[in-house]
């Protein structure tokens, strides 16, 4: 894709990765983009680079606007590989450029590159950089989502360059939110935001609230939010800010998701009447089979619902492997404000339901106990019991949801 002017004198010069489907273990069925930005002013400034594999594309886009050797400043908001790994290619073309980065970012960058021949200046919250007619201001955002992370605000353009925050893994010919909503849909864009938040930013809700409050306290007037992935928010930047605040505050649908796997279909046969019991109480219910669903989708569906039931057969007296993997992945994301429970089948000895509740305790989630488990295959009476288990869990979700 060619460079796109997002504001007078400010250009998107990134790359679209249509093919990527595995993003460090996070499945990306929509692909992604690596966004970086060139500001044409007295001191030409580049904000972030791209994944190394796409260095030629960003260099071509920059060269279509200006000789890369004229770049005076390079701002690295985040040192993760998909944003900084082509920095050496840029510095080879602009060896006199000065890199601006957070202190933790510099320490991390030293693990990737030899900085001895580069001009590197560290910045902190409140520091500014005058590049001519524009003043850029820096705001550190540690653990959003790495310790080095920061954002950069262009006062005159009223653009907030936010690295990973407010991004989405979406590959598109559109560069802006309003364009994407016309060509695809607002619902798909919103789903991509939730997917990104749930799989990457879920652990950092309190930090997100703190940093959004800090941005508001600084009085930044924001016309455009320009993340390093996905669509640029120009039509309604307040929309994604509000979505993030809602998610950080624990907003969820008053619904239940059943996430399960099955060995000989016994646990699967339990999931169906449980779902019917949930629906009988008036709640929506989604059913997700782990081996048929990408992990990132299962995580997103967990995040969207106030209640979740985890179903697992017992294998060798412990959780079924795919369910154990899901719960381990989920524990790393540190979910909050969700009500959970477990069910499953077993042969001559149980263990899976017990282990699921142990995982819930490690996560600090409120759990409805006991779970529901049956030996071998469910009988008609067991299916009736599963239906009632679903109804009981749904009632407790309804009560729990009233607290939010």
Buried (B, 14 or more C-beta within 10 A) or exposed (E): BEBBEBBEBBBBBBBBBEEBEEBEEBBBEBBBBBBBBBBBBEBBBBBBBBBBBBBEBBBBBBBEBEEBEBBBBBBBBBBBEBBBBBBBBBBEBBEEBBBBBBEBBBBBBEEEBEBEEBBBEBBEBEBEBEBBEBEBBBBBBBBBBBBBBBBBBBEBBBBBBBBBBBBBBBBBEBBBBBBBBEEBEBEBBBBBBBBBBBBBBBBBBEBBBBBBEBBEEEEBEBEBBBBBBBBBBBBBBEBBBEBBBEBBEBEBBBBBBBBBBBBEEBBBBBBBBBBBBBBEBEBEBBBBBBEEBBBBBBBBBBBBBBBBBBBBBBBEEBBBBBBBBBBEBBBEBEBBBBBBBBBBBBEEEBBBBBBBBEBBEEBEBEBBEEBBBBBEEBEEEBBEBBBBBBBBBBBBBBEBBEEE
